[in-house]
């Protein structure tokens, strides 16, 4: 069982993140920010944002936490503006 804090350090999330990024890179090997529409150039700047925010009641539900349809790529700055 994960908490919100332990989930993002889990192997399940790390593997999901790696596969998601590989799947959604464009032909220029870039991921485009869903908010500003600009490429996310630095690896550390890429945040995979859960559209349905994770909380204690859904963090262990893979239909929410590990669902590619519930993820959008954001720049770190765009993610901070979201929250």
Secondary structure, DSSP 8 states (H G I E B T S, - for coil): ---HHHHTTSHHHHHHHHHHHHHH--TTS-EE-TTT--EE-SGGGEEEEESS---TTTTT-HHHHT-GGGEEEEEHHHHHHH-
